Amino acid sequence: MNPNPELLKKIIEVVDQHIRPSLDMDGGDVEIISLIGNTLSVKFKGACSGCIRAGETLKYGIQRTINQLVSKDIVVVSV
């Protein structure tokens, strides 16, 4: 369990508003698995789960958006 529920709430809002719509347009999605310390674990779903560009989406889409809108200290990893 993450000791900062407000941070997780903000991350969920950013994912829902800024990330999920873009992924949905391509038939994909992302699930937030956990937030432990500053490490956010996510799992790609749908078309994103087997996409060869998932690494780019993680780094340039999800990571960048979370860092800009939530905190520069958060590291996003795919599980």
N, C-alpha and C positions, 0 to 999 in steps of 0.2 A: 504494500500500500504506500502511496506517495504521501508525504507529510504536508504537501501543499495543494489542497483541493482547489483553491482559487486559480492556481496556475494551470491545472489540468482543465478546469472549466473554460478558461480563456483559450487554451489550445483547441479544445473541442469546437468552440465557436468559430475560430479561425478556419479550422478544417472544414466545417459545415458550410461556411459562407464563401471561402476563397479557394479551397482546394478541391473539395468533392464535386462541385459543378463541372469543373474542367475534366476531371477523370470520368465523370458520368457521360459526358459527350462522346467519349471514346469507348464506352461500354465497360469501364472499370470502376474501381472504388478502392478505398483504403480504410482499414480498421485500426483504431488505436488499441494497442495491446496493453501497454503499460507506460508509466512515467516513473522512473526510479532515479532519484537525484535529478540530474539534468539530461538524462538519456531517455528519449521518447522512442519506444519500439512500436513499429507499425507493420501491418501485413497487407500486401496488395491483394486485391480480389478481382474477380471477373477478368476482363481482357488484360488488365494490368499484371495479373499474376504470372503470366507467361511471356510478357512483352520484353523484347531485347532492349528496349529503351527505359525500362523500369529504374535502372540506376541513375539515368539522367533525370527522370521525373523525381526521384528521391532527392538528389542533390540540388538541382536547379529549380524544382517546383516546390516540393514540400519543405525541405531544409531552409531554402531562401525565404519562403513566405513566413515560416514560423520565426525565423531569426529577425525578420523585418517587423513583424506585427506583434510578436509576443516577447521574445528574449533572444539576444545574441548568444547566450550561454547554452542554449539547448542544442543537443546533438541528436539527429534523427537517424535511426537504424532500421533496416528491414529485417524481419524475422520470418 
